[in-house]
Amino acid sequence: MPLRAAVSTGRLAAVSTGRLAAVSTGRLAAVLAAALCALLLAGCAVGPSQRPPVAVRGEQLPASPPPTATEQPADPDALPRTEPVRGGPAFTDCTTEVLDGLAADGTPAPAGRELQVGCARLTVPADRSSPALGPARLGLTRVTTPGAAADLPALVVLGDVGSDGSARAAAGLATRLPDAVLERYQVIGMDRRGAGEDLLDCAPADARAALLDADPGGSDEAAMTALLERSRAIVQDCYLMLSGTLTSFRATTGADDVESLRSALGVARLNLLGIGDGADAAAAWAARNPDSVGRVVLDGPDDPTLDEPARTEAATVAAEAAFDAFATACTARPDCALGPDPRTTVRALVDRLEVTALPTGDGDAVTAGATLRALRATLSRPERWPELEAALAAADAGDPAGLVRILAPLGGPRGRFDADLATTCNDSRVRVSPGEAADLAGQWADRFGLFGVPAAQQLVACGPWPSGGPEPPASPQGENPPPVLVLGTAGDPRSPQTGAERTAERIGSGRVVRWQGAGTGAYPRTPCITEVVDRVLVDGRAPAEAVVCPP
């Protein structure tokens, strides 16, 4: 159930301030159809949405280049010194707005923690290789303790596209950070392309609904071909709306954006925390800009040595492991709402919804496909597992309200679906045909009881997208950066724990920490992880050897 409501036959086009202007794409599509098909078949190069210059919160480009990077310490475990911020946009106070939003989302600041939040935007090139495409603007959030100095060293947070945006993620993280980190840094979140204030919203509502609601029982070639056509409609509409900038929603562009922010802040070396696919972008930045690397933590990166379908297969193994961790946490209590065997309960619910979707009372319904999407998305956030448990149990009893609340920010109007799909497809180079996807669905349905068929359907959804570009180099170019801490979580539904190991090898100076927990983003959720990361961020010391942390 992707919550198709609130979309009229007049199409919606995104503009820079997040407002929507109604436009009719029917006549435009008719005029441009032939040229568009030719461009798509040619695998044309495209990039992010463009925004006309407007006066917004303190956006600013640096007037001069930042200072030259200092020499790396001779001690192999020592990290570069932190530097005061020397520039950047002027932040305007948005404390009440942001903290109230976090509280409404169930993540309020703990009692006794006072935070001050500022908001701004950063202007970056839409595509560094194509200056004619103009600028893009990304939301920034600066979080400090009240009265903190404006030139405190910056800790930049780059979050997962599937979240509400890095700027909001930074504020949520600041509510949980150790005091020593908040005293040392100003925490600056920068939105990824297509997320947060720059939300990507270009897919036709019916095509988006078809992918969100994809029947997990539809695993044959005909069903996969139907999904391919729906995805083709998304590519066509997004291409028309974004005026040739579609492929900039990807990790490498995120790496360029990080470098733009470093320059704007006026520092030679940047301290950075990347989470989920934000860690992928941060890893790309570190490999391409080793002299700009300060104290860097990559929390849950994907395996950079894999492409499709191996990458999706590895992520599906991880997602099934995350569900097992969720089920174990539930059954550890005597009142688990999903009974003694949550997997059997959930599988039976999905099977029933394949036959008859659960009406929501507004003409819509929760489908089996949407239920699995809500499940997998929420597994990444263990703090929301009680909510997920209750929502699944209520749906099993005939009440869809809990699942509706979970699904609304995923696939509803102004949801995260478009940016997540664009980033996933743009970051892969291999395209899978409907026949190949059907074969994989048959294999994965047996191996992965919940997420096997949806994973194969996700592969075919990327079929019409332009290729993700050339394969990245197998090893770093030039000198390695200073030691980079790489965290891998055993039950991360987004990526396998081996992603941390392969990322560390590719960077050349990675120090791996394996956490036997679950969810996306290990820091600062356990004392062991927190101690290791704080030694990096506060003390400037990387672990000399690999570390394993218990659940």
C-alpha positions as CSV (number, residue, x, y, z in Angstrom):
1,M,0.0,0.0,0.0
2,P,1.9,3.0,-1.2
3,L,-0.8,5.5,-0.1
4,R,-1.7,6.6,-3.6
5,A,-4.0,9.3,-2.3
6,A,-3.4,13.1,-2.8
7,V,-2.1,12.7,-6.4
8,S,-4.3,14.2,-9.1
9,T,-4.2,13.7,-12.8
10,G,-2.2,17.0,-13.0
11,R,1.4,15.9,-12.5
12,L,3.5,17.2,-9.7
13,A,6.9,18.8,-10.3
14,A,9.4,19.5,-7.6
15,V,10.9,23.0,-7.2
16,S,13.8,24.2,-5.0
17,T,11.9,25.2,-1.9
18,G,10.0,22.0,-1.6
19,R,6.8,23.4,-3.0
20,L,5.1,21.7,-5.9
21,A,3.8,23.3,-9.0
22,A,1.1,21.5,-11.1
23,V,2.1,20.8,-14.6
24,S,0.6,18.7,-17.3
25,T,3.0,16.2,-18.7
26,G,0.6,14.6,-21.2
27,R,1.3,17.0,-24.1
28,L,4.9,17.4,-23.2
29,A,5.4,13.6,-23.1
30,A,3.8,13.4,-26.6
31,V,6.1,16.0,-28.1
32,L,9.2,14.6,-26.6
33,A,8.5,10.8,-26.6
34,A,10.6,10.0,-29.6
35,A,13.6,12.0,-28.5
36,L,13.2,10.6,-25.0
37,C,13.2,7.0,-26.1
38,A,16.3,7.6,-28.1
39,L,18.1,9.2,-25.2
40,L,17.1,6.4,-22.8
41,L,18.2,3.7,-25.3
42,A,21.5,5.5,-25.7
43,G,22.1,5.5,-21.9
44,C,22.4,9.3,-21.8
45,A,24.3,11.0,-19.0
46,V,22.0,12.9,-16.6
47,G,22.2,14.5,-13.1
48,P,20.4,16.2,-10.2
49,S,17.4,18.5,-10.2
50,Q,18.2,22.2,-10.9
51,R,17.1,25.1,-8.9
52,P,16.9,28.7,-9.9
53,P,18.9,31.1,-7.8
54,V,16.8,32.3,-4.9
55,A,17.5,33.9,-1.5
56,V,17.4,31.2,1.1
57,R,18.9,30.5,4.5
58,G,22.5,31.6,4.5
59,E,23.7,29.7,1.4
60,Q,27.2,30.6,0.5
61,L,30.1,29.4,-1.7
62,P,33.6,29.8,-0.4
63,A,35.4,33.0,-1.4
64,S,38.8,31.3,-1.3
65,P,40.3,27.8,-1.2
66,P,40.8,26.2,2.2
67,P,44.2,25.8,3.8
68,T,46.6,23.1,2.7
69,A,46.3,19.8,4.6
70,T,48.8,19.2,7.4
71,E,51.2,16.3,7.4
72,Q,49.9,13.0,8.7
73,P,51.2,12.0,12.1
74,A,54.1,9.6,12.1
75,D,52.3,7.3,14.6
76,P,50.3,4.9,12.4
77,D,47.3,4.9,14.8
78,A,47.2,8.7,15.4
79,L,44.7,10.8,13.5
80,P,45.0,14.4,12.2
81,R,44.2,17.2,14.6
82,T,40.8,18.8,14.4
83,E,40.6,22.3,12.9
84,P,38.3,25.2,13.7
85,V,35.7,26.1,11.1
86,R,36.7,29.1,9.1
87,G,33.7,29.7,6.8
88,G,30.5,28.3,5.5
89,P,26.9,29.5,5.3
90,A,25.2,31.6,8.0
91,F,22.8,29.3,9.9
92,T,19.5,30.7,11.1
93,D,17.9,29.3,14.3
94,C,15.4,26.5,13.7
95,T,15.7,24.7,17.1
96,T,12.0,24.6,17.9
97,E,11.1,23.3,14.4
98,V,13.6,20.6,14.3
99,L,13.3,19.3,17.9
100,D,9.5,19.3,17.7
101,G,9.8,17.2,14.6
102,L,12.1,14.7,16.3
103,A,9.7,14.5,19.3
104,A,6.8,13.8,17.0
105,D,8.8,11.1,15.3
106,G,9.5,9.4,18.6
107,T,13.1,10.6,19.1
108,P,13.0,13.5,21.6
109,A,16.1,14.8,23.2
110,P,16.7,13.2,26.6
111,A,15.9,15.1,29.7
112,G,18.7,17.5,30.6
113,R,20.2,17.7,27.1
114,E,19.9,21.2,25.7
115,L,20.6,21.6,22.0
116,Q,20.7,24.6,19.6
117,V,19.9,23.9,16.0
118,G,20.6,26.1,13.0
119,C,19.5,25.6,9.4
120,A,21.0,26.7,6.1
121,R,21.6,25.5,2.5
122,L,24.8,24.8,0.6
123,T,25.0,25.6,-3.1
124,V,26.9,22.9,-5.1
125,P,27.4,22.2,-8.8
126,A,24.6,20.0,-10.1
127,D,27.3,18.1,-12.0
128,R,30.9,19.1,-11.8
129,S,31.6,17.7,-15.3
130,S,28.7,19.8,-16.8
131,P,28.8,23.3,-15.5
132,A,25.9,24.3,-17.8
133,L,23.5,22.3,-15.7
134,G,23.8,25.0,-13.0
135,P,23.6,24.6,-9.2
136,A,21.8,22.3,-6.8
137,R,21.1,23.3,-3.2
138,L,21.4,20.9,-0.2
139,G,19.9,21.3,3.2
140,L,22.3,21.7,6.2
141,T,21.6,21.4,9.9
142,R,24.1,22.6,12.6
143,V,23.6,21.2,16.1
144,T,25.5,22.4,19.1
145,T,25.1,22.9,22.8
146,P,23.8,26.4,23.6
147,G,26.5,29.0,23.5
148,A,29.0,26.9,21.7
149,A,31.6,28.8,19.7
150,A,30.8,29.3,16.0
151,D,34.3,28.0,15.0
152,L,34.1,24.7,16.8
153,P,35.5,21.9,14.6
154,A,32.9,20.3,12.4
155,L,31.7,16.7,12.5
156,V,29.7,16.2,9.3
157,V,27.0,13.6,9.2
158,L,26.0,12.0,5.9
159,G,23.0,9.8,6.3
160,D,21.1,7.1,4.4
161,V,18.9,8.2,1.5
162,G,16.2,6.0,2.9
163,S,16.0,8.2,6.0
164,D,14.4,11.7,6.4
165,G,17.6,13.3,5.2
166,S,21.1,13.8,6.6
167,A,20.2,17.2,8.1
168,R,17.5,15.7,10.2
169,A,19.5,12.6,11.0
170,A,22.3,14.8,12.4
171,A,19.9,16.3,14.8
172,G,18.6,12.9,15.9
173,L,22.1,11.7,16.3
174,A,23.0,14.7,18.4
175,T,20.3,13.8,21.0
176,R,22.3,10.5,21.6
177,L,25.9,11.5,21.2
178,P,28.2,11.4,24.3
179,D,28.9,14.7,26.0
180,A,32.5,14.7,25.1
181,V,31.7,14.6,21.3
182,L,29.2,17.5,21.6
183,E,31.7,19.5,23.5
184,R,34.4,18.9,20.9
185,Y,32.3,19.4,17.7
186,Q,29.5,21.2,16.0
187,V,27.5,18.5,14.3
188,I,26.6,19.4,10.7
189,G,24.2,17.2,8.7
190,M,24.2,17.6,4.9
191,D,21.2,16.2,2.9
192,R,21.9,13.7,0.2
193,R,20.6,14.4,-3.3
194,G,16.9,13.7,-3.4
195,A,16.4,13.6,0.3
196,G,15.4,16.2,3.0
197,E,14.8,19.6,1.6
198,D,15.8,18.5,-1.9
199,L,13.3,15.7,-1.9
200,L,13.0,13.9,-5.2
201,D,9.3,13.6,-6.2
202,C,9.0,12.7,-9.9
203,A,7.5,9.3,-10.3
204,P,3.9,8.8,-11.6
205,A,1.7,7.8,-8.7
206,D,0.4,4.7,-10.4
207,A,3.8,3.4,-11.4
208,R,5.2,4.1,-8.0
209,A,2.3,2.2,-6.5
210,A,2.8,-0.8,-8.7
211,L,6.4,-1.2,-7.5
212,L,5.6,-0.6,-3.9
213,D,2.7,-3.1,-4.1
214,A,4.4,-5.7,-6.2
215,D,2.9,-9.1,-5.4
216,P,5.5,-11.3,-3.7
217,G,3.7,-14.2,-5.4
218,G,4.4,-12.7,-8.9
219,S,7.7,-14.2,-9.6
220,D,7.3,-15.4,-13.3
221,E,8.7,-13.6,-16.3
222,A,5.4,-12.0,-17.2
223,A,5.0,-10.4,-13.8
224,M,8.6,-9.1,-14.0
225,T,8.0,-7.7,-17.4
226,A,5.0,-5.8,-16.1
227,L,7.2,-4.3,-13.3
228,L,9.8,-3.3,-15.9
229,E,7.2,-1.3,-17.9
230,R,6.1,0.5,-14.7
231,S,9.7,1.4,-13.9
232,R,10.1,2.6,-17.5
233,A,7.3,5.1,-16.9
234,I,9.1,6.3,-13.8
235,V,12.3,6.9,-15.7
236,Q,10.5,8.7,-18.5
237,D,8.6,11.1,-16.2
238,C,11.6,11.7,-13.9
239,Y,13.8,12.4,-17.0
240,L,11.3,15.0,-18.3
241,M,11.0,16.6,-14.9
242,L,14.7,16.8,-14.1
243,S,15.8,18.2,-17.4
244,G,18.7,15.9,-17.9
245,T,20.1,15.5,-14.4
246,L,18.7,12.1,-13.3
247,T,22.0,10.2,-12.7
248,S,23.4,12.6,-10.1
249,F,21.5,10.8,-7.3
250,R,24.4,8.5,-6.5
251,A,27.3,7.9,-4.2
252,T,30.0,9.6,-6.3
253,T,28.0,12.8,-6.5
254,G,27.6,12.6,-2.8
255,A,31.4,12.4,-2.6
256,D,31.7,15.6,-4.6
257,D,29.1,17.3,-2.3
258,V,31.2,16.4,0.7
259,E,34.3,18.0,-0.9
260,S,32.2,21.1,-1.6
261,L,31.2,21.3,2.0
262,R,34.8,20.9,3.2
263,S,35.8,23.8,1.0
264,A,32.9,25.9,2.2
265,L,33.8,25.3,5.8
266,G,37.4,26.4,5.1
267,V,39.2,23.4,6.6
268,A,42.0,21.3,5.2
269,R,40.8,18.1,6.6
270,L,37.2,17.1,7.3
271,N,35.8,15.0,10.1
272,L,33.0,12.8,8.8
273,L,30.5,10.2,9.9
274,G,28.7,8.3,7.1
275,I,25.8,6.1,7.8
276,G,24.2,3.4,5.5
277,D,24.6,4.5,1.9
278,G,25.9,7.8,3.3
279,A,28.9,5.6,4.3
280,D,29.3,4.6,0.6
281,A,29.4,8.2,-0.4
282,A,31.8,9.0,2.4
283,A,34.1,6.1,1.4
284,A,34.2,7.3,-2.2
285,W,35.1,10.8,-1.0
286,A,37.9,9.4,1.3
287,A,39.4,7.3,-1.5
288,R,39.3,10.2,-4.0
289,N,40.5,12.9,-1.6
290,P,43.0,11.3,0.8
291,D,44.7,14.6,1.7
292,S,41.3,16.0,2.9
293,V,40.5,13.1,5.3
294,G,40.4,14.0,9.0
295,R,38.7,11.8,11.6
296,V,36.3,9.6,9.6
297,V,33.9,6.9,10.6
298,L,32.0,4.8,8.0
299,D,29.0,3.1,9.7
300,G,27.5,0.2,7.7
301,P,28.9,0.7,4.1
302,D,27.9,-1.7,1.3
303,D,30.4,-4.1,-0.3
304,P,32.1,-2.1,-3.1
305,T,33.4,-5.2,-4.8
306,L,29.9,-6.5,-5.6
307,D,27.5,-5.5,-8.4
308,E,24.1,-7.0,-9.3
309,P,22.8,-9.5,-8.7
310,A,25.4,-10.5,-6.1
311,R,25.0,-7.2,-4.2
312,T,21.2,-7.7,-3.8
313,E,21.7,-11.3,-2.8
314,A,24.2,-10.4,-0.1
315,A,21.8,-7.6,1.2
316,T,18.9,-10.1,1.3
317,V,20.9,-12.5,3.4
318,A,21.5,-9.6,5.8
319,A,17.9,-8.6,5.8
320,E,16.8,-12.2,6.7
321,A,19.3,-12.1,9.6
322,A,17.9,-8.8,10.7
323,F,14.5,-10.3,10.9
324,D,15.8,-13.2,12.9
325,A,17.3,-10.7,15.4
326,F,13.9,-8.8,15.5
327,A,12.1,-12.1,16.2
328,T,14.5,-13.1,18.9
329,A,14.1,-9.7,20.6
330,C,10.3,-10.2,20.5
331,T,10.2,-13.8,21.8
332,A,12.7,-12.9,24.6
333,R,9.7,-11.3,26.3
334,P,6.7,-13.4,27.5
335,D,4.3,-10.9,25.9
336,C,5.6,-11.0,22.3
337,A,2.6,-9.9,20.2
338,L,3.7,-12.1,17.3
339,G,3.6,-15.3,19.3
340,P,6.3,-17.9,19.8
341,D,7.3,-18.0,16.1
342,P,7.2,-14.5,14.6
343,R,8.4,-15.6,11.2
344,T,5.5,-18.1,10.9
345,T,3.1,-15.4,12.0
346,V,4.4,-12.8,9.5
347,R,4.6,-15.3,6.7
348,A,1.0,-16.3,7.2
349,L,-0.1,-12.6,7.3
350,V,1.7,-12.0,4.0
351,D,0.1,-15.0,2.4
352,R,-3.3,-13.8,3.4
353,L,-2.7,-10.4,2.0
354,E,-1.6,-11.8,-1.3
355,V,-5.2,-13.1,-1.6
356,T,-7.0,-10.2,-0.1
357,A,-5.4,-6.8,0.7
358,L,-6.4,-5.2,4.0
359,P,-8.7,-2.2,3.4
360,T,-7.7,1.0,5.1
361,G,-11.2,2.6,4.9
362,D,-10.3,5.4,2.4
363,G,-10.5,3.3,-0.7
364,D,-6.9,2.1,-0.4
365,A,-5.6,-1.1,1.1
366,V,-2.4,-2.6,2.6
367,T,-1.0,-5.2,0.3
368,A,1.4,-8.1,0.9
369,G,4.2,-6.3,-1.1
370,A,3.8,-3.1,0.9
371,T,3.8,-5.0,4.2
372,L,7.2,-6.6,3.3
373,R,8.5,-3.2,2.3
374,A,7.4,-1.7,5.7
375,L,9.0,-4.6,7.5
376,R,12.3,-4.4,5.8
377,A,12.6,-0.6,6.1
378,T,11.8,-0.7,9.9
379,L,14.2,-3.5,10.6
380,S,17.0,-0.9,10.0
381,R,15.8,1.0,13.1
382,P,15.7,-1.2,16.2
383,E,14.4,1.6,18.3
384,R,11.2,1.2,16.3
385,W,10.9,-2.6,16.6
386,P,8.2,-2.3,19.3
387,E,6.2,-0.2,16.9
388,L,6.7,-2.7,14.1
389,E,5.8,-5.6,16.3
390,A,2.5,-3.9,17.3
391,A,1.7,-2.9,13.7
392,L,2.2,-6.4,12.4
393,A,0.1,-7.9,15.2
394,A,-2.7,-5.4,14.6
395,A,-2.6,-6.1,10.9
396,D,-2.9,-9.8,11.7
397,A,-6.0,-9.0,13.6
398,G,-7.4,-6.9,10.8
399,D,-6.3,-3.4,11.8
400,P,-4.0,-1.7,9.2
401,A,-3.5,1.6,11.0
402,G,0.0,0.8,12.3
403,L,1.3,-0.3,8.9
404,V,-0.2,2.8,7.3
405,R,1.8,5.0,9.7
406,I,5.0,3.2,8.8
407,L,4.3,3.2,5.0
408,A,3.3,6.9,4.7
409,P,6.9,8.3,4.7
410,L,8.1,5.5,2.5
411,G,5.8,5.6,-0.4
412,G,3.1,8.2,0.3
413,P,3.0,11.6,-1.3
414,R,6.4,13.4,-0.7
415,G,7.9,10.0,0.4
416,R,11.4,8.6,0.1
417,F,10.6,6.0,-2.6
418,D,11.8,8.1,-5.6
419,A,15.2,9.0,-4.2
420,D,15.8,5.5,-2.8
421,L,15.1,3.9,-6.2
422,A,17.2,6.5,-8.1
423,T,20.2,6.1,-5.8
424,T,20.0,2.3,-5.8
425,C,19.7,2.1,-9.6
426,N,22.4,4.8,-10.3
427,D,24.9,3.1,-8.0
428,S,24.7,-0.2,-9.9
429,R,26.2,-0.9,-13.4
430,V,24.5,-4.2,-14.2
431,R,20.9,-4.5,-15.5
432,V,18.9,-7.6,-15.0
433,S,16.3,-8.8,-17.6
434,P,12.8,-9.9,-16.6
435,G,13.7,-13.5,-17.4
436,E,16.9,-13.4,-15.3
437,A,14.9,-11.8,-12.4
438,A,12.3,-14.5,-12.6
439,D,15.0,-17.2,-12.4
440,L,16.5,-15.5,-9.4
441,A,13.1,-15.1,-7.8
442,G,12.6,-18.9,-8.0
443,Q,16.0,-19.5,-6.4
444,W,15.6,-16.9,-3.7
445,A,12.1,-17.7,-2.8
446,D,13.4,-21.0,-1.3
447,R,16.5,-19.5,0.3
448,F,14.9,-16.3,1.7
449,G,11.5,-16.9,3.1
450,L,10.4,-13.3,3.4
451,F,12.5,-11.1,1.2
452,G,13.6,-13.3,-1.7
453,V,11.0,-12.5,-4.4
454,P,10.8,-8.7,-3.5
455,A,14.6,-8.6,-3.9
456,A,14.4,-10.0,-7.4
457,Q,11.6,-7.5,-8.2
458,Q,13.9,-4.7,-7.1
459,L,16.5,-5.8,-9.6
460,V,14.1,-5.6,-12.5
461,A,12.9,-2.2,-11.3
462,C,16.3,-0.8,-12.3
463,G,16.2,-2.3,-15.8
464,P,15.2,0.9,-17.7
465,W,17.6,3.2,-15.8
466,P,20.7,4.5,-17.4
467,S,23.8,2.6,-16.6
468,G,25.6,3.5,-13.3
469,G,28.8,4.4,-15.1
470,P,32.3,2.9,-15.2
471,E,33.5,0.5,-12.5
472,P,35.4,2.2,-9.7
473,P,39.1,1.4,-9.3
474,A,39.9,-1.8,-7.4
475,S,42.4,0.0,-5.2
476,P,43.0,3.6,-4.0
477,Q,44.7,6.0,-6.3
478,G,47.9,7.5,-4.9
479,E,48.6,7.6,-1.1
480,N,46.2,6.1,1.4
481,P,44.3,8.5,3.7
482,P,44.8,8.5,7.4
483,P,43.2,5.5,9.3
484,V,39.5,5.3,8.6
485,L,37.2,3.5,11.1
486,V,34.8,1.2,9.3
487,L,31.8,-0.3,11.3
488,G,30.0,-3.4,10.1
489,T,26.8,-4.8,11.8
490,A,25.9,-8.5,11.6
491,G,22.1,-7.8,11.3
492,D,22.1,-4.7,9.1
493,P,19.2,-5.3,6.6
494,R,20.8,-2.9,4.1
495,S,24.2,-4.5,3.7
496,P,26.3,-7.5,4.8
497,Q,29.0,-7.2,7.5
498,T,31.5,-8.1,4.8
499,G,30.8,-4.7,3.3
500,A,32.8,-3.1,6.1
501,E,35.7,-5.5,5.4
502,R,35.8,-4.9,1.7
503,T,35.4,-1.1,2.1
504,A,38.4,-1.0,4.5
505,E,40.5,-2.9,2.0
506,R,39.5,-0.6,-0.9
507,I,40.3,2.5,1.1
508,G,43.7,1.0,2.0
509,S,43.8,2.4,5.6
510,G,40.5,1.1,7.1
511,R,40.3,-0.2,10.6
512,V,37.4,-2.6,11.0
513,V,35.0,-3.0,13.9
514,R,32.4,-5.7,13.7
515,W,29.3,-5.4,15.9
516,Q,27.1,-8.5,16.5
517,G,24.0,-6.4,16.7
518,A,21.3,-5.4,14.2
519,G,20.0,-2.4,12.4
520,T,21.6,0.3,10.2
521,G,24.0,2.5,12.1
522,A,25.9,1.0,15.1
523,Y,27.1,4.3,16.7
524,P,26.3,5.2,19.5
525,R,24.0,2.3,20.3
526,T,26.3,0.1,22.4
527,P,29.1,0.9,24.9
528,C,31.7,-1.1,23.0
529,I,31.1,0.7,19.7
530,T,30.8,4.1,21.4
531,E,34.1,3.6,23.2
532,V,36.0,2.8,19.9
533,V,34.3,5.6,17.9
534,D,34.9,8.2,20.7
535,R,38.6,7.3,20.8
536,V,38.7,8.2,17.1
537,L,36.6,11.4,17.3
538,V,37.7,12.8,20.6
539,D,41.1,11.3,21.3
540,G,42.3,11.0,17.7
541,R,43.3,7.4,18.0
542,A,42.4,4.5,15.7
543,P,42.4,0.9,16.9
544,A,45.6,-0.8,16.0
545,E,43.7,-4.1,15.3
546,A,40.3,-5.2,14.3
547,V,37.7,-5.1,17.0
548,V,34.6,-7.3,17.6
549,C,31.8,-5.9,19.8
550,P,29.1,-8.1,21.4
551,P,25.4,-7.4,20.7
